[in-house]
């Protein structure tokens, strides 16, 4: 397995490193060594007996059991795909990019707004940034590393990393504090726009996320409704109020993460981000989503227009920040 050289592009340590704890280790990934030659039917029978919290190891190929788990439940959790050194290097690199954006007063990258709010100390703080790898050679090399080839092929043999398409590589930060733009994210599906315009469900929409903090089930984080990736148009439109409803659901699965974990989840399923119960830096949660694209190549650049829905969200975020700034 090759790894990018963090020493040439990334500072040695992030401002807020994960809370590494040698005594807090995840359960071992599900042992698949004897199951690699299962048929799809046999793999499906195995998956029916696995707990929803099963963790997997990322191998050179996606295994039959992993494919069956994704097909039935709509998601996969891979154990610590990025090393501790890489996690620290990525976070430090985002700190560097954040400082450059603030110094330049830059608020968009390739037409996609960069969202700054206030951190727990009252300083400007980056909460969401698209096209992250465009501004970081280190991150660009990292997302193209050979270890992620099985994930790319899972999406399609012709899939590519859309570094300059859609929103590019997106980096998210969530923290609960006065002035925070993103303490949480309400229930939604990524299929809403396609269903609204086309009145039919799109095909699989796999989201690939890297996670950089230890998040226990009671500490907030990603929540998924297993199996809802196969729902129909009616449930996609009406099951919950998109981006408004954030109440817990008895069927939801909280995804516990350790720094370096990788998740795959079908964007057609209902999912949300539960806010941390902690106020301040203790509740910080960071993730990075890598786009894999199979449709026509449609790159963006600095002359690209901001989509209407992002203009609306950007206006809401700016209003939130103004209110928070006045409150202080």
DAWOJO-V936073 format. One record per pair of residues at least 4 apart in sequence whose ideal C-beta (glycine too) atoms are under 7 Angstrom apart, sorted by the first residue. I is the first residue (numbers start at 1). J is the second residue. D is the distance in whole Angstrom. If there is no record, write none. Layout:
BEGIN
i-><I,I>
j-><J,J>
d-><D,D>
END
This chain:
BEGIN
i-><1,1,2,2,3,3,4,4,4,4,6,6,6,6,6,9,9,9,10,10,10,10,11,11,12,13,13,13,14,14,14,14,15,16,16,17,17,18,18,18,18,18,19,20,24,26,26,26,27,29,29,29,29,30,30,30,30,32,32,32,35,35,35,36,38,38,38,38,38,39,40,40,40,41,42,43,43,43,43,43,44,44,44,46,46,47,47,47,47,50,50,52,52,52,54,55,55,56,56,56,56,56,57,57,58,58,58,58,58,59,59,60,61,62,62,62,62,64,65,66,66,67,68,69,69,70,70,70,70,73,73,74,74,74,74,74,74,74,75,75,75,75,75,76,76,77,77,77,78,78,79,80,80,80,81,81,81,81,82,82,82,82,83,83,84,84,84,85,86,86,87,87,87,87,88,89,89,90,90,90,90,91,91,91,92,93,93,93,93,94,94,94,95,96,97,97,97,97,98,98,99,100,101,101,102,106,107,107,108,108,108,108,109,109,109,109,109,110,110,110,110,110,110,110,111,111,111,111,112,112,112,112,112,113,113,113,114,114,115,115,115,115,116,116,116,116,116,117,117,117,117,117,117,117,117,118,118,118,118,118,118,118,119,119,119,119,120,120,120,120,122,122,126,127,127,127,128,128,128,129,130,130,130,131,131,131,132,132,132,132,132,132,132,133,133,133,133,133,133,134,134,134,136,137,138,139,139,140,140,141,143,143,143,143,144,148,149,150,151,151,152,152,153,155,155,155,155,156,158,159,159,159,160,161,161,161,162,162,162,162,162,163,163,164,164,164,165,165,165,165,165,166,166,168,169,169,169,170,170,171,172,172,173,173,174,174,174,174,174,175,175,175,175,176,176,176,176,176,176,176,177,177,178,178,179,179,181,181,181,183,184,184,184,184,185,185,186,186,186,186,186,187,187,187,187,187,187,188,188,188,188,189,189,189,189,189,190,190,190,191,191,191,191,191,191,191,192,192,192,193,194,194,195,195,195,195,195,195,199,200,201,201,201,201,202,204,205,205,205,206,206,206,207,207,207,208,208,208,208,208,209,209,209,209,209,210,210,210,211,211,211,211,212,212,212,213,213,213,213,213,214,214,214,215,215,215,215,215,215,216,217,217,219,219,220,220,220,220,220,220,221,221,221,221,221,221,222,222,222,222,223,223,223,223,223,223,224,224,224,224,224,224,225,225,225,225,225,226,228,228,229,229,229,231,231,233,234,235,239,240,240,241,246,248,255,257,265,265,276,276,278,278,279,300,306,306,308,309,310,311,312,313,314,315,316,317,318,319,320,321,322,323,324>
j-><146,147,145,146,86,145,138,141,142,145,10,85,86,89,138,93,137,138,89,92,93,138,92,96,92,17,88,92,88,91,92,95,95,281,284,88,91,87,212,213,214,259,214,84,214,55,79,258,55,55,56,57,79,50,54,55,56,36,63,65,46,64,65,63,42,43,46,64,65,43,44,64,68,45,46,47,64,65,67,68,48,68,72,50,65,65,68,69,72,54,69,73,226,253,69,77,79,66,76,77,78,79,78,79,78,81,147,150,262,63,150,150,150,66,67,150,154,68,69,70,76,71,72,73,76,74,75,76,264,226,227,226,227,228,229,265,266,269,224,263,264,265,266,263,264,255,261,263,261,262,261,258,260,261,147,260,261,262,86,87,210,260,87,260,88,259,260,89,90,142,91,212,259,260,92,93,138,94,139,142,212,95,212,286,96,97,136,138,139,98,132,171,99,100,101,132,135,136,102,126,103,104,106,114,124,114,113,114,112,113,114,306,114,129,130,131,134,131,164,168,300,301,302,304,300,304,305,306,130,131,167,306,310,306,310,314,126,129,127,128,181,317,124,125,126,127,321,125,127,179,180,181,320,321,324,122,123,124,125,179,180,324,123,125,175,177,175,177,280,281,179,328,173,173,181,182,170,172,182,171,167,168,170,167,168,169,136,139,168,169,170,171,288,139,140,143,163,168,169,163,164,168,140,141,142,143,169,144,163,145,148,161,169,290,161,152,153,154,208,264,159,292,157,159,206,292,294,294,294,292,293,294,293,290,291,292,166,168,291,292,293,168,169,168,299,300,291,293,298,299,300,291,293,291,288,290,291,288,289,288,286,287,284,286,182,183,184,273,285,180,183,283,284,180,183,275,276,278,279,283,279,280,324,327,324,328,317,320,321,275,246,273,274,275,272,273,243,244,245,246,272,240,242,245,246,270,272,192,242,243,272,236,267,268,269,270,205,267,268,195,201,202,205,236,267,268,196,236,242,197,198,202,199,200,201,233,236,237,233,233,232,233,236,268,268,266,266,267,268,264,266,292,265,267,289,262,264,289,290,292,262,263,287,288,289,262,287,288,257,261,263,287,259,286,287,257,259,284,285,286,257,258,259,219,220,221,256,257,285,256,254,256,276,277,274,275,276,277,283,285,254,255,257,273,274,285,255,263,271,273,252,253,254,271,272,274,252,253,255,265,269,271,249,251,252,269,270,253,269,270,266,268,269,235,236,237,238,239,270,245,270,245,272,252,263,261,269,271,283,285,282,283,283,304,310,311,312,313,314,315,316,317,318,319,320,321,322,323,324,325,326,327,328>
d-><7,5,6,5,7,7,6,4,5,6,5,6,7,4,6,7,5,4,4,5,4,5,4,6,7,6,6,6,6,3,4,6,5,6,6,6,7,6,6,5,6,4,6,7,7,6,6,5,6,5,5,4,5,7,5,7,6,6,5,6,6,7,6,6,4,4,7,4,7,7,6,6,7,7,7,6,4,5,7,4,7,5,7,7,5,6,4,5,6,5,7,7,6,5,7,5,5,6,6,7,5,7,7,6,5,5,7,6,7,6,7,6,6,5,6,5,5,6,6,6,6,6,6,6,6,7,7,5,7,4,6,6,6,7,4,6,4,4,6,7,6,4,7,7,4,6,6,5,7,4,7,6,4,6,7,6,7,4,4,5,6,4,7,6,7,7,7,6,6,7,7,5,5,5,6,6,7,7,7,7,7,7,6,7,7,7,5,5,6,6,7,6,7,7,6,7,5,6,6,4,6,6,5,6,6,7,6,6,6,6,6,7,6,7,6,4,7,5,7,7,4,6,6,5,6,4,6,5,4,6,5,7,6,7,6,4,7,5,5,4,6,5,5,6,6,7,7,6,5,5,6,4,7,5,7,6,7,7,6,3,7,5,5,4,7,7,7,4,4,6,7,6,6,5,5,5,7,5,7,5,4,5,5,7,3,7,6,6,7,5,7,5,7,4,4,6,5,7,4,6,6,6,6,6,6,6,7,7,6,7,7,6,6,5,6,6,6,6,6,7,5,6,6,4,5,5,7,5,6,5,7,5,6,6,7,6,5,7,4,7,4,6,6,6,4,6,7,5,6,6,7,5,7,7,6,5,7,7,5,5,7,5,7,5,5,6,7,6,4,5,7,6,5,6,4,6,5,7,5,5,6,6,6,7,4,7,5,6,7,4,6,5,6,3,6,4,5,6,6,4,6,4,7,5,6,6,5,7,5,5,7,6,7,6,7,6,5,3,7,5,6,6,6,6,6,4,6,7,6,6,6,4,7,7,6,6,5,6,7,7,7,6,7,7,7,6,6,4,5,6,6,7,5,5,6,7,6,7,5,6,7,5,5,7,5,6,7,5,4,5,7,5,5,4,7,7,6,6,5,6,7,6,6,5,7,4,6,5,6,6,4,5,6,7,4,5,4,7,7,7,6,6,6,7,6,6,4,7,7,6,5,7,6,6,5,5,7,5,6,6,6,5,6,6,6,6,4,6,4,5,4,4,4,4,6,6,6,4,7,5,6,4,6,6,6,5,6,6,3,7,4,4,7,4,5,5,7,7,6,6,7,6,6,6,6,7,6,6,6,6,6,6,7>
END
